[in-house]
Amino acid sequence: MPKSAKRRKEKAADFAKAKLKLGKGKQAPSNAIDTSFKARSIALPSQSIAIQKDDSAPTTRRKLSLDDLLVNIKHHNSGTRKDTIFGFRELLDAHWELIDSSLPILVNATVRIIGDEDAGVRKALLSFYSWLLPRIPKEDLVPHAPLILLFTTSAQTHIFPEIRIDAVRFLNIFLEHFPEVIVSGWDTANNSHGSRVLEGYLGVLSAGTITGDAEGPPVATSTASVMLTPASKLVVLQSLSRFLEAATGFQSTSSTLEDAWFLTSSFNTTEAYIAFSQLLQPSSTQNPSPHKAWSSEMDPEDDVSPVSSSLATRASNLSIQLQELSNDIALCRTFCEVGASTSSGNPFVVRLAKTLHPTLISIFLDCAPVVFSPSSSPPETEMELVLAVVSITRILYGLIIQESSPILSAIDELQTILGYMAPFFPFYSSGRKDVKTEQVFQDLNLTYCDLTSRLVLASQTTGSTPRQSTSRGKKERQLGRNASQADRVQEYVLQILHEQVSSSQLVRALTPTAYNSLLPTVWSLLNYSGRNGEHLERSEEVLEAIVEHAVKKGSKSALKRSTFNFVARLVLLETDVHYQGAFQFGTGTEVNKMIEEWLSQLPQVLWELGPSNPSTSESIVLFLLRLLQRRSRFIHEHTLTSLQTRFAPYFHITHPTRGAIRGPFTRLPNNGLALPSGLRRRILDVVILLCTHGSLSSGTILRDAVDSALVDTEEDEYWAHLKRDYPSRS
């Protein structure tokens, strides 16, 4: 067969001459060899022959020393930078002695990647700082704080939102270790650390800035607002809450055992309130001052020091000690300085609250429907968001309204927020009922009650101030809303004090922190100035509940100290000449009987406490001493006889089979000679007053019990002085 055309063409192509085309160069032969080459340089600074490497330097498992890691932290590859951070931790964990000499270099190298664009690098640095900073003393960290905050605040304003959020996470770590540096100058406009950090928070939330006109609307911080996810908002709001707590000193539980701020407005002067607040303060919480026990002869070699006398060494001088007076004066000066600084910063706080007000309401309204839905469990992120919003509201408006003359616009803003919260109060979870969820909802309820009580107290303070912009109808509607909110708060307070079961779930038991948070609310219900028949009935009901709750709590209960302090202050209020509040114990026999029962239980509480809780025992003894000195109307013949009878076993008892047994008094701390105002001597002061004013027969039994308990003790001579100054009635 003839060959195909294709094979003929292939055979002819081997002998065909290529035609040259215009503009084309001559083609290279097929057997030509390419002799061109390319060269590239490789930089190996760690392997240079010109550098003598120290083989004795500590290294990681990859044979990298600290100098090698400091070079790699600047590497262009993100994986290398992340591995370098892990290398820092590995090296320091094995050779912690390196931190003394390399801390400045280490901080200077690592802070520069706070705003790194790689999320893995930032996460590794967060973990590294969380491990490193708790191990370094605070005094060594503070000098590096300006450099750390410089890069952190720069990351807060980064163009990428995720870097801003991570910058807030870094601030959370720093707030735990040097908060005073971070919040310094937060209420000024002098480009301080605190002001830059606060502006960063507002910028992330797109809330505006507080540097504009004090009366105008907030000025936008940026035209490139970013929509944050709920998780990112939660990170920012929780961090902002911590920042404000550190800046203002306004803790989440503003009412403590020794500080009842809500009573301040019920006294005619600040000094009077301070003196009243010190009546029940144990000596362990006071600032120690030099003192010396009395001696009949002076040692010429001893230094001259003030000699303080006991409470009951003279009948005419039972109310105060020189040591307590000096402590009160020092505390008064401190209180006035703090009050002056708070008052001067008040306009800034008002402006900040006004700036955040729309953002707080917006976030609450976005999350409240799903959190308080009756048909589903609350999402954890939205639930924590609501709690963060309420916490920030409490810090800002609590600080403003705590002032003697709160700003009226701030009161209106707080009324608006409470108005949005009111339809959901009391807050209960209809879904899962784990411990964390119940704690969050209890905190929400207590915070709502606290804000409502502050609003009521503020309305009493500003009630006489005329407001031109508020119409009569609007004012009546506001008063109606406040009354409705107060009624619902009262129902919740009674429910939680009685520990009742609601229609949906069991009310969570009170803790000391929760009880102290509830006290401003209870006081606002007791001390409402516009008292009519309905309000008096409400006050009486709350008073009965609070006293009954205090009576039921045993001496070993965690709430015993808190319940005692509050009821004791209520009893002592009407004995203070500077008290000008509306609350008074009425003539109702039920409440008076409950108070007398509570008083009669105090010797038993002292007996059960024994030496286990000296501070609580001292508070009880101080209360009885003040009550006897001030001749309270609750101290009458029946109460005195009951106290005398129940105090005797505290010193000495006669057992049918075991014979004479000394009571818990002899097991108390033996500091009678070291401290003239020691616990033992204070108890003897109370006993001598009981024996003087009470029943003769019961007083004799009590004196004999004390005589038997004080045989061969250091207080025996002091007791003999008391008996000479206060002879028994014949």
Secondary structure, DSSP 4 states (H G I P E B T S, - for coil): -PPPHHHHHHHHHTTPPPPP-TT--PPPPTT-------------GGG-TTS---TTS---TTS--HHHHHHHTT-SSHHHHHHHHHHHHHHHHH-GGGHHHHHHHHHHHHGGGTT-S-HHHHHHHHHHHHHHGGGS-HHHHGGGHHHHHHHHHHHHT-SSHHHHHHHHHHHHHHHHH-HHHHSTTTTSSS--HHHHHHHHHHHHHT--BSSS-SSSPPBPS-SS-----HHHHHHHHHHHHHHHHHHH---SS---SS--GGGGGGBSSHHHHHHHHTTT--GGGSPP-------SS--TTSPP---PPPTTSSTT--S--HHHHHHHHHHHHHHHHHHHHHHHHHHHHHHHHHHHHHHHHHHHHHHHHHHT-TTSPPPHHHHHHHHHHHHHHHHHHHHHHTSSS--HHHHHHHHHHHHHHGGGPSP--SS---HHHHHHHHHHHHHHHHHHHHHHHHHHHSTTS--TTS-HHHHHHHHHHHHHHHHHHHHHHHHHHHT-B-SSSBPPPPPHHHHHHHHHHHHHHHS-SS--HHHHHHHHHHHHHHHHHHHHS-TTSTTHHHHHHHHHHHHHHTT-TTB--S----S-HHHHHHHHHHHHHHHHHHHHHTTS-HHHHHHHHHHHHHHHHTT-TT-SHHHHHHHHHHHHHHHEEEETTTEEEE-GGGGS---TTT-TT-HHHHHHHHHHHHHHHS-HHHHHHHHHHHHHHTTTSTTHHHHHHHHHHSPPP-
